[in-house]
Amino acid sequence: MNIPHCESEPLVSCVIIFLNGETFIGEAIESVLAQTVSDWELILVDDGTTDGATEIVRRYCASHPDRIRLISHPGGRNMGMSASRNAGVRASRGRYLAFIDADDIWLPERLETHVEMFERHPEAALVIGPTLRWSSWAKADAPWWRPWATLDERQVLGLVEDVLLDAPGVATHFLERHGAGMPPPCCVTMRRDVIEAVRGSEDRFRTLYEDQVLFFKFFLEQPIVATGRMLDLYRLHSESTCAVAGWEAGDRAARPAFLAWLQAWIEERDIRDPALRSALAAEIARAKVHSEPGWRPGWARRMFGFWHLESRQAAIWCLGAARFNRLRGRFGLTPLANELETLIPTGGRPQKH
């Protein structure tokens, strides 16, 4: 795609928020520079960094002063992920807005593909795609006795592709899947005017669910379109926000607050879709049961329902993906949204499909 560069109003505004992350942030920026679409700007939002990441960003800004900008909160404060994304949105000028976290990677055709989706579906407010849960980046340092630890897992959204999906069907879809298969920020592109219309992210969600709050504002009231192309690498590592929060345990602790916000937002916007309200009620009840101190699931649910990522991958390595999913079904566990249908034990970045 040959799109002319426009310095005043770029086609796409890319936003990276970061709190430290000197190890990976250069790779994230390089993946933006490598995009086949040239009409973009990159805004990096420093959320109180104390390591060398800010200096790395400054060097990129000096090398590309017309395309890359660094902003920070007053006094260099840490304001949280939602406030940082909102700051990036306010500073942006593009027609479309795409987020990439400081430890993730875009493949070169990522922006081109999403822009083409918007062109084919001009009514769409958001384009969504699958990602690769990327563990093989660390294969060189993984011990030989943990071969499952560097399996790459291709996410499957479970959405009909390349057709306009009306609201609030996508919101209901992800609620019925208990949040499984929800994409990370790196594989979503939004119309900037719609972000402003829905008031952006909610600042009180500082870490977990801050992205889902923004996504659901779109899912509930805006038409979206999904692509089946995997164009993003979502890096899994021990210092990520999800890892620090405790993976599944952290998610279970944070989900009730998200669902309470979602219920209040649906009431505020007077969204009366019966399927949506039924799915939300069921999910609130489920989250309440899982958060009760006395809740004790059976051994099978403990084994399969609450394994952390590595334990799950070990089971897949031993059983195979299809057998693993069948075994989950026998014990009444919800099928995984990603179905683990493509596991790629590579030593580096996967090839584009």
N, C-alpha and C positions, 0 to 999 in steps of 0.2 A: 504494500500500500504506500503510495507516494502522496503524503499529505503535506502541504507547504507549512513551513514554520511561521508562526505569528507571535511576535514577541509580546504584544500587548495583552492578548487573550489566547493562551494556549488551548488546544483542544482538550487535553487531559491534565488535571492537576494530580500529581502523585504525592502522597503524604506518608512519611515514616516518623513515628513517634519512638523515642528511645529513652531509656533510663539505664545508663551504662551500656554494656554490650560491645566493647571494643573488639572482641574476638570475631564477630560476624558482620558488623555493620558495613564494612567495606564491600563485602560480597553482595549485600542487599543493594547498595548504591550502584555497584557495577552492573547488576542485573537490570536496573532501570536504564543506565547508559546504553546497554546493549539492545534496547527495544527497536523493533523494525519500524515503529511509528516514531517520527522525530519531533512531532509537535506536542511536547509535554514540558511541564515544569515540575521540579521536585522541591517540596518543602519538608524540612526536617525539624521536628519539634523536640527540644531538649527538655525532659521532665525532671531536671535536678540531677544530672549525671555527675558522678564523682571519679570515674575512671578516664581512660584516654579516648573514649568514643567522641567526645566533643571536638577534640583536636583533629581527629581523623575527618570529621565532617567539615571542619573549617578548611582543611586542605582541598577537599572536593569543591567547596564553595569558591575558593580562590581560583581553581582551575576552570570552573564553569560558572562564572558570575552572572551570566545572562539566563541560566536555567536552574541553578540550585541555590536555595536560600536556607539559612538557619534562623530559627526563632526560639525563644525560651519564655518561660513565665516570669513575671516581675520578681526581681530578687533572686532568680535562679531556683525558685521553689519547686518542690515536687507536688504536683496537683492531681496526679492520677491519670489513668489512660483516657477516660472519657473527656476530661477537660483538655487534655493534650490533643486529642483528635479534633475537638471543637475549635481549638486554636488554629490547627492546620486548615480546617475548613474556612475559617474567617479570613485567613491569609491567602486562600486560593483564588484563582481567576478563571479556571477552565470550565468548559461546558460539562465535562464529566470529571468525577473524582474517584480515585482508586487508592486504597490503603495497602501498604506492604509493611509488615513488622520488620524490625531491625535484624532479625535472625533468619528471615525467610528469603526465598529466591523466586524471581519471575523468569520463566523461559522467554526467549527473545520475541515470540509472536503473541505474548500475553495481551498487551494493549491493543494490537492490531485486531486480534480476534474479537475482543469485547466491543471495540468501536464498530466493527462490521456488524455485530449482532444488533447494536443500537440502530445502525443504518437500515437493516432489514426490518426492524421492529421499532419504528419511531415512537410508538405509544409507550414503550417500556420505560420504566423509571429505574430499573436495576437489572444488571446482567450478573448471573451467578454461574460458577463452574466448579467441577471437582478439583481436589488437590491431591498431592501425594504426601502422605505422612512419611517423612523422609528420615530414615535412621541410618541408611548405608553411608552417609557422609562420614561417619565415625568408624567405618569398618576397619581401617588400618590400625586403630587403637583398641579394638574390641578383642577380648580374650578368645582363644580358640574354642573353649568349652561353652561359649554362649553364642552359638551360630544364629539363634533366633533374634538376638538383640539388634541386628542390623538388617532386618527385613523391612522393605519398603511396602507400604500399604496404600493401594489406590482407593480413594474414597469414591463411593457411588451415592449421588444425591437422591436417587429414586424419583426424580422429576421428569416429566415429558420434556424432551429437548426441542429447541428451535421453534417453539410456538408460544404465543402470548398466554401467560398464566394469570388468570384474574384473581384479585383479592376477594376474600381472605384465604383462598385455598391452600397457598403455600404455608401460611401460619398454621393452619389445621394439620397439614401434612407433617410438619416437624414436631408439633405437640403430640400427635398420635404415635410418633416414633420415640417419644420421651427425650427429644433433643438429639438423638443419635443422627449422625450424618450432617449436622450443622456445619457449614463451611467456616473456615477462619477468615479474617479480613483480607488476606492476600488474594483470594479468588472471587472478590465481589467488586463491581464497578457501579457507581451510582450517578444519577443526574444531580448536579450540584444544587440546582434550584429546588429540587424536592427535598434534599437534606435540610436546606434552610426552612422550607415550609413546615417540616415536621419537628423543627427545633433541635435538630442534631442529636447528639448523644446526651445521656443524663449524667451530670457530673458526679452524682453520689455513687455511681458504679465505678469505683476506682480501678478494679482489676477484673475479676471473673464476671462474665456476662455483660460487660460493657459493650462488646461488639454485638451481641444478640439483641440487646435493647434497641440499638439503631436498626438492625436488620428487620426486626419485627415491626417497627414503625412502617417500613416499606411493605412487608409481607401482608399486613393487615388491610392496607388501603390502596396499594399501588400495583399496577400490572408489572410483571417481571418476565424475564426470559432466561432459560437455562441453556448452556452449551455443554456438550459431552466431552469437550477437549480438556485434557489435563495439562495445565500451563503454569502451575505453581508448585513450589516445593516448600512444604510446611515442616520446618526443621524440628525434630524432637531431641531435646537435650535436658540435662539435669538442672539448668539454670533458667529455664523458661518460666513464664508466669504460672502456667498450669502445673508444672512440676513442683515449683515452690509451694503452691497451694495444696499439693497433695493429690493431684490427678483426680480419680473418681471420688475420693473422700472430700476433697475441696469442692468439687462440683455439687455433691449432695448437700453440703452445708450452705452453698450459695444459691442453689436453685429456688428455695422458697421465697427469697427476697425478690428474685426475678419474676416469679409467677405472681407475687402480690402486686408488683409494679404493672405487669401485663394486664391483670384483672382491672386495676384502676384506670389504665389507659383505654382499655376497651369500653369501660363505662363512660369515661370522659368523652370519647369519640362516638359514643352511642352506636357501636357496631353490634348488630342484633343477629348475626348469622348463627343458626341453631347448631350446626356441626362444629363450628369454632367454640361456642360456649360449652358444648358437651365435652369436647376434647380438653378444654382448659379445666373444667371442673374435675374431670378424671385425673388430670395431671397434678392438680393441687392436692387431691386426696392421696394420690400415690406419694407425693413428696412429704406429706404429713406423716404417713406411716413410716417412711424410711428415716425420718428425723426423730422419731420417738425413741427415748433411751432404752425402753424395754423391748424394742423390736429385735427379734432373733430369727433370721431366716434359716431354712433347712440347710444341710451341708452342701447340697448341690447348688443352691443359689449362692451360698458363700463362695463356693469354688469358682463358679462361672460368672456370677453377677458382679463380683467386687474385686476380681483380679486386676491388678495394675497392668499397664500396657505390656511390660516385659513378660509377665506370667501368661498373658493371653497369647502373645506371640510364641512362647515356648509350647503351648498346647497346640497351636496351629502347625508349628514345625513338626511336632510329633504325630499329630492326627491327620493333617491335611485340612485345608480350608473347608471343603464340602462336608467332611465328616464332623468337624468341629461345630459347624452350624446346625447339622442334623442333631447332634447331641444336645445342643442348647434347646432345640425345639422339644425334645423328649422330656426335658425337665421344666417345660412351660416358660422358658425365658424368651423375651422378645427377640425376634431375629435382628441381627445387626444391620443397620441401614447400609453400611458399606459392603457387607457380604464378603469382605476379604477376598474378592474374586481375583485380584491381581497382586501377588506378592513378588517383589522383584529383588532378589538378593544380589545387588550390584555393589560395586566399590566406589561409585561416583554418581554423577547426575544421570538420570534415565534419558533415553532418547525420546524425542517428541513423537507422538502417535499421529 
